[in-house]
Amino acid sequence: MATKTNLVEPGRWLRNTKDGTIYGYCDLLAANPLTEEVSEEVAFPERHIPAGQKGRKSVVTLTEEDIAAEDKPEAKPKTRARVALEADASKGLDKK
């Protein structure tokens, strides 16, 4: 007498109809009404990109000046509250 196991069958996939989670096919999950069998192309579309499909052109054109400006942190203006906070935070520290 052969016993059924809940092992995943290779090449067959199930998808949860509520949240789209992909599972390997097994009889126990296939009996669930919230799952449907799908092909590998549907389960993993990133593996089956057509050869003729090209990427999108970049809309943003950055120059070296733009990149250098992004790397520099902006100086925050010092307010009375910030000066007081810095003075209070540095109390008791040794000055070097």
N, C-alpha and C positions, 0 to 999 in steps of 0.2 A: 504494500500500500504506500503510494507516494504521498508525502506531506507537502502542502503548499507553504512556501516561505514568503516573507514580505520583502524579498530582494528586488532591487530596481532592475528593470529590463533595459538594456542598452538600446539607444536609438529611439525610445518612445518617451514622450513628455506629457505631463499634465499641468494645467494652469488653473489656479483658483479664480473663479469668476468674480469674486468680490474685490480682491486686492491685486490680482495679477501675478501672484507668486508662482514660480515655476518649480515643479517637483519632478523627480524621476518617476517613471511609470511603475506602479505596483498595483496589484488587484485590490488591496484594501483601500487605497486612495481613489482608485478608479470607480469604486462603488459609491463614493460620496457624491451627492447631487450637486455640490458646489464646485466640482472640478470637471474639466473637459479636456479631452485629449487634443493636443496641438502638435503640429509638425516642428521639426528642428528649426526651420526658417522663421517660424513665428516665435518660438521660444528664445532663440538667440539670433536676432537680426544683425547684430554687429559682426557675426561670423560669416554672413552671407551678403556682403555688400557687392553690388554689380561692378564688374571691372570698368565699365564705362562711366561710372559715377565719379564726378570730380568734386573737390572741396569748394567751399565758398571763397570768394575774393574778400580780402580784408577791406573793411570800410575805413579803418583808422590808419592814418599815416603819421608816424611819429618821427621827429627829427632828433638828433643828438641833444639839441638844446632842451627839447621837451623832456627827454629822459633825465637829463642832468637836473632840471628844475624839480622833477618828482623826487629825486634822491635827497634833496636838501630839506631838512625839517624847517617848518615855519617857526619863526621866533614869536613867542607869546609875549604880548606887552605886559610889563609888570605893573600891577595895581597895588594899592596900599594893603589890601587884604592878602595878596600873594606875598608881598615883602614881609608882612607880619607873620604869616604862616611859615615862611622860610626861616625867619629869625627864631621863632618858637621851636621849630623842628631841629634847629642846630644848637639849641642850648645844651650845655654840658659836653659838647664834642670838642676834642682838641683841634686847635687851628694848626695847619701845617704850612 
